Amino acid sequence: MSLKSIFQEGMKERKRKKSLGKISNEFKEKEKVHAGRLTALGQKAWEEKTDISAFADVQAALSSAQQNLDDLRTQAEKILKQKQDSEAAKKQENDRFSANQKEMEEKKRDVDQKLNGQRNAWQALQKEMGQATSRLAAIATERTKLNGKTADAATSETEKTDLAKQLADLAKEEDELKSRIKEKEESGKPLQLQLVPLQEESAQLLKQMESLRAEQKKMLVEMDKKITALNNELSTNSEKTREAEKNQKLDFKILGERITGAQHADPNIAKEIAAVLTARTEMDGVRALIGGLERQKDGLQVSAYKKMMAIVISGIVLVAAIIVLLLILLAPK
């Protein structure tokens, strides 16, 4: 066979294979449509309670599948209700904890405000007493110096008179300071007594708040764990439901096949039966086209196609080898 004949006959086979592939894909689509209409027929017959007692095995399978689905859906509703109740309980408990926490925070804020006020007053009193005590120490030092000057023989009478006046002023100031310190000490006693219970109350409130936060955290962890478990149950239920629905559709398809084969006359499903028959006719038409293309298969053309592909592949390999060789030869040294 010449090269020209190889390519002529090979292209005929290529065209046949291409057409066959296209029509085969069309046939697969027709099969899907046919299967879908069979399923729709079986489902409609089941929903319309068509008499299918002649197909006892399919009827039993569908009854079992329906009961299983009903049980799964009832279970799903129950789990969903439990989840919703748990989420509502979690929110209610969380709101209660938050309200108690807020109440304690406000109470502690009031106590701390009083505590800070008392503490500031106490610190101001201590500061004032400290200043007075420091002044008393300074007065003692000044008195010693003044007494020394008074006892000095070189001090004149006029100076002694002035020194005596200064000593008297210091004595007066000292008495006033001592009186003030005593007064402050007395006024500070109730302040000091009030500080202790306020500090204890503030510390107790802080402890209660920390305990409340720990309880709230524990509650949230437990509720989240419960809700997560319910979500997992819902997921498992959904998977089982999907599988049950899938199996039910297979049973619907089988029922559709049985009804079509038995030429059932129920008017409630006549439309669905007609749709199945139409799909089957279309599928048979495409199957006939495939059969025609299969019968067109010619041994000579098949052989030519294989040779043609071998030549094409060899040519591609040769061109690639030449390109690689040129790149090597022309590469800069």
KOLDREN-213180 format. One record per residue: x, y, z of N, C-alpha, C in turn; residue in three letters. Coordinates in steps of 0.001 Angstrom, whole numbers, padded with zeros to 6 digits, always signed. Layout:
<bamis>
XYZXYZXYZALA/...
</bamis>
This chain:
<bamis>
+000854-001198+000000+000000+000000+000000+000884+001240+000000MET/+000598+002152-000945+001388+003374-001047+001113+004285+000147SER/+002002+005274+000325+001851+006234+001427+000535+006994+001307LEU/+000193+007346+000025-001056+008079-000215-002254+007232+000200LYS/-002232+005957-000170-003340+005054+000171-003449+004860+001681SER/-002274+004772+002318-002274+004614+003782-003008+005775+004443ILE/-002691+007002+004003-003314+008179+004616-004787+008303+004233PHE/-005144+007934+002993-006550+008005+002571-007406+007039+003383GLN/-006957+005786+003456-007717+004779+004188-007669+005027+005704GLU/-006508+005501+006160-006359+005793+007599-007283+006914+008048GLY/-007455+007953+007215-008337+009068+007559-009799+008626+007609MET/-010152+007648+006739-011521+007120+006787-011780+006459+008150LYS/-010797+005688+008605-010941+005028+009907-010976+006061+011040GLU/-010147+007089+010888-010126+008156+011906-011490+008839+011996ARG/-012079+009128+010831-013394+009771+010789-014453+008867+011428LYS/-014368+007562+011112-015328+006615+011684-015204+006553+013207ARG/-013961+006502+013703-013725+006430+015149-014216+007705+015839LYS/-013979+008859+015188-014418+010134+015761-015942+010186+015863LYS/-016622+009760+014797-018092+009738+014795-018619+008766+015840SER/-017938+007623+015939-018353+006615+016908-018226+007150+018337LEU/-017130+007873+018604-016929+008448+019939-017999+009469+020281GLY/-018325+010316+019293-019341+011348+019508-020710+010728+019784LYS/-021080+009736+018972-022391+009101+019127-022440+008263+020405ILE/-021302+007683+020785-021258+006908+022036-021523+007814+023235SER/-020964+009021+023189-021227+009987+024264-022702+010380+024290ASN/-023271+010547+023098-024697+010882+023009-025542+009743+023588GLU/-025108+008506+023321-025840+007345+023831-025807+007317+025366PHE/-024656+007684+025932-024535+007716+027394-025501+008738+027991LYS/-025633+009891+027320-026575+010909+027788-028010+010398+027691GLU/-028312+009716+026603-029658+009152+026444-029940+008105+027526LYS/-028899+007337+027860-029050+006342+028925-029388+007011+030256GLU/-028712+008134+030536-028971+008863+031776-030409+009372+031815LYS/-030855+009921+030672-032227+010426+030592-033220+009291+030811VAL/-032962+008160+030160-033850+006999+030282-033903+006507+031727HIS/-032725+006427+032365-032670+005973+033761-033416+006948+034670ALA/-033247+008252+034409-033943+009254+035213-035449+009155+035078GLY/-035921+008872+033864-037371+008765+033650-037937+007480+034254ARG/-037127+006427+034250-037555+005199+034927-037710+005449+036430LEU/-036735+006179+036988-036789+006512+038418-038007+007372+038728THR/-038250+008380+037854-039409+009259+038046-040717+008475+037962ALA/-040767+007514+037057-041958+006670+036919-042189+005857+038184LEU/-041126+005198+038663-041251+004388+039875-041661+005227+041077GLY/-041076+006433+041193-041402+007314+042318-042859+007770+042252GLN/-043299+008139+041035-044692+008589+040873-045661+007452+041214LYS/-045353+006254+040768-046211+005100+041065-046285+004859+042571ALA/-045154+005010+043238-045115+004809+044691-045920+005893+045412TRP/-045731+007153+044986-046430+008265+045633-047935+008226+045366GLU/-048311+007762+044170-049737+007679+043824-050391+006403+044353GLU/-049560+005603+045072-050055+004336+045631-050666+003432+044548LYS/-049968+003401+043417-050379+002505+042331-050275+001051+042797THR/-051150+000224+042315-051128-001198+042692-049883-001863+042097ASP/-048931-002167+042963-047694-002822+042500-047524-004171+043202ILE/-048642-004745+043616-048583-006031+044319-047976-007125+043456SER/-048008-006924+042137-047408-007915+041234-045890-007933+041372ALA/-045347-006876+041931-043886-006786+042105-043604-006782+043609PHE/-043932-007877+044255-043873-007965+045722-042485-007671+046283ALA/-041449-008158+045598-040093-007950+046110-039727-006468+046120ASP/-040075-005760+045024-039771-004327+044946-040627-003557+045946VAL/-041888-003966+046069-042791-003313+047014-042252-003435+048442GLN/-041765-004620+048788-041211-004845+050129-039960-003993+050348ALA/-039109-003931+049317-037876-003140+049419-038197-001658+049603ALA/-039183-001164+048836-039563+000244+048930-040228+000556+050269LEU/-041040-000367+050767-041682-000166+052073-040628-000068+053169SER/-039648-000956+053097-038562-000945+054081-037743+000339+053972SER/-037446+000748+052722-036668+001971+052499-037422+003195+053003ALA/-038741+003233+052748-039551+004365+053195-039593+004443+054717GLN/-039739+003282+055358-039764+003250+056822-038427+003720+057388GLN/-037346+003280+056751-036010+003686+057183-035836+005193+057055ASN/-036288+005747+055921-036191+007193+055710-037046+007960+056714LEU/-038254+007465+056957-039134+008122+057932-038493+008129+059315ASP/-037889+006994+059687-037221+006901+060991-036048+007870+061067ASP/-035257+007940+059994-034098+008834+059962-034529+010298+060047LEU/-035599+010648+059343-036078+012035+059365-036660+012403+060729ARG/-037361+011450+061342-037879+011680+062700-036727+011868+063677THR/-035704+011020+063514-034518+011124+064367-033822+012466+064158GLN/-033736+012906+062911-033094+014187+062600-033845+015343+063257ALA/-035173+015294+063196-035985+016344+063829-035755+016366+065342GLU/-035658+015171+065928-035433+015063+067370-034057+015626+067747LYS/-033039+015246+066985-031681+015735+067264-031612+017244+067069ILE/-032240+017732+066001-032243+019171+065727-032923+019935+066859LEU/-034028+019369+067378-034729+020003+068510-033822+020038+069735LYS/-033106+018931+069983-032176+018884+071115-031069+019920+070947GLN/-030585+020061+069719-029530+021035+069449-030038+022456+069688LYS/-031229+022755+069170-031804+024091+069347-032054+024387+070824GLN/-032559+023377+071554-032786+023552+072995-031466+023786+073725ASP/-030436+023048+073326-029117+023193+073958-028531+024567+073673SER/-028673+025038+072444-028166+026367+072089-028919+027456+072852GLU/-030245+027265+073003-031040+028238+073757-030635+028224+075236ALA/-030423+027013+075781-030003+026886+077182-028625+027498+077395ALA/-027737+027280+076430-026394+027864+076505-026474+029384+076540LYS/-027288+029947+075664-027444+031410+075617-028047+031938+076916LYS/-029069+031229+077403-029724+031654+078642-028741+031633+079814GLN/-027985+030542+079926-027006+030422+081004-025902+031462+080862GLU/-025450+031661+079635-024390+032633+079393-024869+034044+079744ASN/-026121+034347+079376-026693+035659+079707-026806+035827+081223ASP/-027190+034732+081904-027312+034797+083366-025956+035050+084013ARG/-024948+034312+083558-023598+034525+084084-023125+035948+083804PHE/-023373+036420+082596-022930+037764+082215-023623+038826+083059SER/-024935+038626+083323-025683+039582+084146-025134+039594+085577ALA/-024873+038396+086129-024299+038310+087480-022912+038934+087528ASN/-022142+038686+086475-020796+039247+086391-020866+040776+086361GLN/-021786+041289+085563-021944+042741+085456-022371+043340+086796LYS/-023299+042647+087468-023766+043121+088778-022614+043173+089779GLU/-021779+042116+089781-020634+042085+090694-019613+043158+090341MET/-019395+043358+089037-018439+044381+088604-018886+045768+089065GLU/-020195+046036+088933-020717+047334+089369-020582+047488+090886GLU/-020880+046405+091612-020763+046444+093069-019312+046654+093487LYS/-018403+045934+092821-016977+046078+093147-016481+047476+092793LYS/-017002+048018+091687-016597+049370+091294-017005+050387+092372ARG/-018208+050200+092919-018662+051102+093987-017800+050941+095235ASP/-017517+049666+095589-016686+049404+096770-015284+049967+096570VAL/-014713+049747+095374-013360+050247+095088-013322+051770+095091ASP/-014425+052383+094641-014487+053846+094651-014452+054360+096095GLN/-015239+053705+096961-015218+054083+098377-013844+053802+098986LYS/-013294+052630+098637-011985+052241+099166-010910+053237+098752LEU/-010925+053628+097480-009933+054596+096995-010106+055943+097688ASN/-011377+056328+097905-011628+057597+098611-011094+057554+100027GLY/-011369+056452+100745-010879+056299+102111-009353+056213+102140GLN/-008805+055476+101171-007349+055322+101115-006674+056668+100836ARG/-007245+057435+099915-006682+058757+099602-006749+059682+100819ASN/-007896+059611+101534-008041+060448+102739-007023+060033+103800ALA/-006843+058713+103954-005870+058193+104922-004450+058595+104543TRP/-004130+058482+103264-002788+058857+102804-002544+060354+102969GLN/-003577+061162+102704-003446+062618+102887-003225+062940+104364ALA/-003945+062229+105238-003798+062421+106682-002407+062021+107139LEU/-001927+060873+106629-000593+060405+106977+000477+061382+106502GLN/+000256+061934+105324+001209+062907+104784+001256+064156+105660LYS/+000062+064627+106060-000012+065826+106902+000639+065571+108256GLU/+000382+064380+108839+000991+064029+110121+002504+063890+109987MET/+002932+063359+108852+004366+063231+108614+005041+064585+108523GLY/+004375+065505+107845+004919+066861+107735+004987+067524+109114GLN/+003933+067312+109932+003912+067904+111281+005013+067302+112150ALA/+005204+065986+112037+006249+065309+112813+007632+065804+112403THR/+007827+066004+111097+009107+066531+110602+009346+067937+111144SER/+008256+068720+111202+008389+070095+111713+008724+070080+113191ARG/+008161+069129+113960+008495+069021+115383+009977+068726+115570LEU/+010504+067848+114723+011935+067530+114801+012766+068762+114492ALA/+012315+069550+113514+013038+070771+113146+012970+071793+114278ALA/+011789+071859+114940+011632+072794+116069+012601+072435+117183ILE/+012745+071128+117454+013669+070686+118503+015092+071110+118179ALA/+015459+070998+116912+016807+071405+116487+016978+072912+116643THR/+015959+073673+116217+016033+075137+116319+016099+075569+117787GLU/+015326+074884+118654+015314+075244+120082+016703+075047+120688ARG/+017322+073942+120313+018674+073673+120841+019635+074788+120447THR/+019544+075219+119200+020422+076302+118724+020130+077606+119464LYS/+018822+077907+119625+018448+079169+120302+018858+079155+121763LEU/+018676+077987+122425+019098+077883+123829+020606+078059+123960ASN/+021330+077552+122983+022782+077703+123002+023194+079161+122891GLY/+022521+079882+121999+022841+081309+121834+022463+082101+123090LYS/+021341+081722+123706+020896+082431+124919+021902+082244+126043THR/+022461+081027+126153+023432+080744+127221+024806+081336+126943ALA/+025028+081784+125739+026337+082348+125369+026507+083705+126041ASP/+027616+083878+126756+027885+085135+127471+028036+086308+126532ALA/+028373+086020+125309+028596+087110+124346+027297+087658+123791ALA/+026173+086969+124093+024886+087415+123555+024388+088593+124360THR/+023985+089637+123695+023508+090858+124365+022101+090635+124888SER/+021671+091534+125777+020341+091426+126366+019259+091599+125317GLU/+019537+092504+124404+018553+092725+123330+018376+091453+122518THR/+019509+090795+122211+019455+089551+121440+018766+088439+122236GLU/+019026+088441+123551+018403+087424+124397+016890+087599+124428LYS/+016475+088879+124441+015030+089153+124422+014410+088619+123134THR/+015116+088867+122046+014628+088378+120739+014633+086851+120696ASP/+015686+086265+121283+015773+084799+121303+014651+084201+122146LEU/+014337+084870+123247+013255+084393+124113+011925+084406+123370ALA/+011727+085489+122583+010499+085579+121785+010435+084432+120773LYS/+011576+084150+120122+011617+083057+119140+011333+081705+119800GLN/+011892+081535+121019+011650+080279+121731+010175+080133+122104LEU/+009577+081253+122478+008149+081228+122825+007299+080887+121604ALA/+007684+081488+120470+006950+081191+119228+007081+079709+118860ASP/+008310+079196+119048+008526+077775+118735+007701+076884+119654LEU/+007637+077259+120924+006864+076477+121888+005383+076485+121524ALA/+004914+077670+121116+003513+077783+120714+003233+076906+119482LYS/+004152+077011+118498+003987+076213+117271+004047+074725+117593GLU/+004951+074368+118521+005098+072967+118900+003812+072435+119525GLU/+003218+073241+120412+001960+072827+121043+000854+072650+120002ASP/+000813+073610+119052-000213+073526+118004-000027+072269+117150GLU/+001254+071979+116825+001538+070797+116007+001186+069514+116742LEU/+001540+069444+118022+001216+068250+118805-000292+068062+118904LYS/-000965+069209+119105-002426+069149+119181-003023+068679+117847SER/-002444+069196+116757-002938+068814+115426-002673+067334+115157ARG/-001466+066868+115520-001127+065457+115306-002084+064553+116078ILE/-002363+064945+117321-003281+064159+118137-004678+064147+117514LYS/-005060+065330+117029-006380+065442+116385-006455+064556+115135GLU/-005375+064589+114345-005341+063776+113118-005323+062287+113447LYS/-004606+061933+114503-004573+060524+114908-005971+060032+115278GLU/-006715+060899+115986-008074+060535+116383-009003+060426+115170GLU/-008857+061406+114262-009717+061381+113067-009318+060251+112112SER/-008064+059797+112219-007591+058729+111340-008027+057342+111776GLY/-008376+057192+113055-008779+055877+113560-010008+055320+112838LYS/-011094+056109+112706-012246+055569+111970-011937+055288+110499PRO/-011051+056132+109911-010656+055886+108513-009956+054539+108386LEU/-009051+054283+109318-008295+053028+109290-009215+051831+109516GLN/-010195+052029+110405-011147+050953+110670-012029+050662+109457LEU/-012332+051721+108700-013178+051544+107514-012411+050917+106348GLN/-011097+051127+106307-010291+050592+105199-010297+049066+105177LEU/-010159+048455+106328-010025+046992+106404-011243+046265+105835VAL/-012467+046588+106278-013626+045877+105708-013828+046152+104219PRO/-013487+047387+103789-013616+047697+102360-012628+046880+101538LEU/-011401+046742+102043-010395+045928+101351-010837+044465+101296GLN/-011372+043986+102408-011834+042596+102458-013013+042374+101507GLU/-013930+043348+101477-015096+043229+100591-014669+043248+099125GLU/-013714+044129+098786-013211+044210+097409-012534+042898+097004SER/-011721+042349+097917-011030+041089+097633-012028+039938+097487ALA/-013065+039941+098326-014081+038894+098270-014868+038966+096963GLN/-015209+040179+096537-015929+040352+095272-015074+039891+094092LEU/-013772+040205+094139-012864+039772+093077-012804+038247+093017LEU/-012754+037628+094179-012715+036166+094249-014002+035570+093681LYS/-015137+036179+094023-016426+035702+093511-016511+035860+091994GLN/-015991+036988+091482-015995+037223+090034-015143+036185+089312MET/-013981+035883+089865-013102+034879+089254-013762+033500+089280GLU/-014431+033191+090397-015137+031910+090511-016280+031835+089509SER/-016991+032960+089337-018114+033015+088395-017617+032833+086962LEU/-016480+033480+086645-015907+033326+085298-015498+031875+085042ARG/-014939+031230+086072-014533+029823+085928-015757+028932+085699ALA/-016845+029205+086437-018084+028434+086252-018658+028661+084860GLU/-018608+029921+084410-019127+030248+083078-018327+029526+082001GLN/-017014+029538+082139-016148+028861+081175-016432+027359+081155LYS/-016592+026769+082342-016888+025337+082440-018221+025020+081770LYS/-019220+025876+082020-020544+025677+081419-020463+025735+079901MET/-019724+026737+079382-019603+026895+077931-018901+025693+077303LEU/-017864+025194+077970-017141+024022+077454-018074+022809+077391VAL/-018837+022598+078470-019751+021448+078517-020861+021566+077477GLU/-021432+022782+077348-022514+022985+076381-021996+022850+074950MET/-020808+023411+074685-020222+023295+073343-019935+021833+073006ASP/-019484+021089+074007-019216+019659+073805-020510+018924+073451LYS/-021578+019262+074151-022882+018632+073893-023396+018995+072505LYS/-023270+020284+072146-023747+020746+070835-022923+020119+069716ILE/-021608+019999+069935-020742+019358+068936-021153+017903+068723THR/-021454+017213+069822-021894+015809+069718-023198+015709+068931ALA/-024111+016651+069171-025387+016657+068438-025162+016967+066961LEU/-024224+017882+066676-023881+018177+065272-023319+016942+064579ASN/-022495+016191+065309-021940+014953+064746-023052+013934+064472ASN/-024019+013870+065397-025157+012965+065190-025964+013384+063964GLU/-026128+014706+063795-026857+015210+062622-026119+014872+061333LEU/-024779+015008+061367-023975+014683+060178-024103+013203+059830SER/-024015+012356+060858-024165+010910+060636-025547+010593+060084THR/-026556+011253+060653-027932+011053+060186-028083+011485+058731ASN/-027448+012624+058378-027530+013123+056995-026887+012149+056018SER/-025734+011584+056422-025060+010603+055562-025941+009364+055354GLU/-026534+008886+056443-027415+007713+056338-028640+008029+055485LYS/-029162+009257+055638-030343+009658+054859-030015+009726+053378THR/-028846+010321+053057-028429+010392+051644-028278+008994+051049ARG/-027679+008084+051817-027491+006711+051344-028843+006019+051162GLU/-029767+006250+052112-031100+005638+052022-031870+006183+050825ALA/-031745+007501+050574-032420+008106+049417-031843+007568+048109GLU/-030516+007363+048115-029861+006800+046928-030384+005391+046646LYS/-030464+004583+047693-030978+003213+047531-032451+003218+047130ASN/-033202+004168+047675-034619+004269+047322-034783+004603+045839GLN/-033911+005501+045334-033974+005845+043907-033680+004628+043030LYS/-032737+003805+043485-032446+002574+042737-033677+001661+042710LEU/-034369+001582+043860-035600+000773+043909-036691+001387+043038ASP/-036768+002737+043005-037735+003406+042127-037453+003063+040666PHE/-036154+003036+040315-035762+002719+038935-036174+001280+038582LYS/-035917+000370+039518-036307-001031+039281-037820-001140+039108ILE/-038557-000398+039960-040019-000417+039854-040465+000152+038511LEU/-039790+001226+038067-040113+001810+036765-039892+000820+035639GLY/-038806+000054+035731-038520-000962+034709-039605-002044+034703GLU/-040010-002465+035924-041028-003519+036018-042368-003033+035446ARG/-042738-001807+035791-044019-001258+035319-044022-001127+033806ILE/-042904-000625+033257-042812-000461+031798-042901-001814+031105THR/-042200-002792+031651-042214-004127+031050-043578-004784+031129GLY/-044322-004461+032197-045639-005079+032376-046743-004309+031670ALA/-046376-003159+031066-047347-002315+030354-048527-001966+031268GLN/-048202-001376+032419-049198-000992+033419-050144+000056+032850HIS/-051427-000042+033205-052437+000834+032592-052965+001908+033536ALA/-052332+002138+034680-052818+003150+035627-052724+004541+034994ASP/-053853+005273+034854-053820+006598+034219-053001+007628+034997PRO/-052822+007403+036296-052054+008354+037112-050577+008391+036730ASN/-050106+007330+036084-048686+007283+035712-048503+007173+034200ILE/-049568+007424+033447-049493+007299+031983-048472+008268+031392ALA/-048433+009476+031921-047502+010491+031411-046059+010032+031604LYS/-045764+009486+032769-044401+009027+033069-044027+007816+032213GLU/-044985+006931+031981-044716+005766+031121-044389+006225+029707ILE/-045154+007197+029208-044917+007725+027856-043528+008347+027761ALA/-043114+009050+028821-041790+009682+028830-040690+008629+028776ALA/-040884+007518+029492-039906+006424+029471-039811+005825+028075VAL/-040952+005579+027458-040969+004971+026124-040323+005884+025089LEU/-040562+007194+025224-039929+008153+024307-038416+008111+024460THR/-037957+008113+025707-036515+008065+025967-035914+006768+025439ALA/-036644+005671+025589-036147+004380+025109-036042+004381+023583ARG/-037041+004976+022917-037012+005053+021450-035805+005857+020982THR/-035557+006990+021656-034402+007821+021297-033104+007061+021527GLU/-033038+006325+022607-031841+005548+022925-031626+004440+021892MET/-032714+003797+021478-032608+002744+020460-032129+003315+019128ASP/-032582+004545+018813-032144+005181+017566-030650+005436+017561GLY/-030134+005933+018693-028691+006188+018797-027931+004871+018790VAL/-028495+003834+019421-027848+002515+019430-027732+001964+018004ARG/-028751+002237+017202-028722+001783+015802-027604+002476+015034ALA/-027415+003775+015312-026326+004507+014658-024975+003922+015039LEU/-024837+003582+016318-023579+002980+016783-023347+001646+016086ILE/-024418+000858+015966-024298-000429+015280-023877-000256+013833GLY/-024429+000776+013182-024055+001036+011791-022584+001374+011664GLY/-022088+002221+012580-020669+002592+012548-019780+001398+012862LEU/-020232+000537+013760-019455-000663+014084-019361-001590+012861GLU/-020460-001660+012118-020459-002524+010926-019593-001946+009800ARG/-019367-000631+009842-018524+000000+008820-017037-000266+009048GLN/-016719-000866+010165-015315-001125+010485-014699-002034+009430LYS/-013582-001573+008852-012916-002296+007762-011497-002629+008199ASP/-011117-003882+008041-009790-004310+008471-008683-003556+007774GLY/-008836-003286+006470-007823-002560+005703-007667-001142+006230LEU/-008801-000491+006518-008754+000881+007023-008150+000933+008429GLN/-008473-000063+009238-007907-000114+010592-006396-000254+010524VAL/-005927-001142+009638-004485-001344+009469-003817-000074+008970SER/-004479+000594+007996-003927+001835+007442-003863+002916+008514ALA/-004872+002964+009370-004917+003969+010442-003743+003776+011409TYR/-003462+002503+011754-002354+002214+012660-001027+002620+012038LYS/-000869+002307+010720+000370+002684+010030+000498+004202+009953LYS/-000619+004881+009654-000607+006334+009547-000176+006967+010874MET/-000713+006462+011976-000364+007011+013287+001096+006756+013614MET/+001602+005567+013196+003015+005254+013434+003907+006214+012665ALA/+003499+006524+011408+004277+007458+010580+004265+008849+011204ILE/+003094+009289+011638+002964+010625+012244+003816+010733+013500VAL/+003740+009704+014341+004516+009725+015590+006008+009715+015294ILE/+006414+008893+014322+007834+008839+013943+008294+010194+013433SER/+007444+010853+012643+007777+012172+012115+007961+013187+013224GLY/+007063+013134+014195+007165+014076+015322+008451+013851+016095ILE/+008781+012564+016322+010012+012227+017045+011233+012706+016275VAL/+011209+012518+014935+012332+012933+014097+012517+014442+014138LEU/+011423+015175+014013+011501+016646+014059+012045+017108+015407VAL/+011576+016476+016483+012047+016841+017821+013539+016576+017956ALA/+013998+015443+017401+015422+015102+017470+016258+016113+016698ALA/+015767+016531+015528+016490+017524+014715+016596+018848+015460ILE/+015497+019251+016095+015500+020518+016846+016505+020465+017984ILE/+016529+019343+018704+017474+019192+019813+018905+019244+019308VAL/+019159+018556+018180+020499+018534+017597+020940+019935+017189LEU/+020033+020684+016561+020349+022059+016149+020647+022944+017352LEU/+019885+022767+018401+020117+023566+019611+021490+023286+020205LEU/+021874+021998+020154+023198+021623+020683+024309+022218+019826ILE/+024149+022108+018496+025181+022598+017578+025306+024118+017596LEU/+024181+024788+017748+024186+026257+017692+024387+026907+019050LEU/+024468+026095+020093+024652+026665+021434+026016+027332+021524ALA/+026113+028512+022171+027402+029211+022308+028392+028374+023101PRO/+029616+028362+022615+030671+027588+023282+031193+028321+024511LYS/
</bamis>
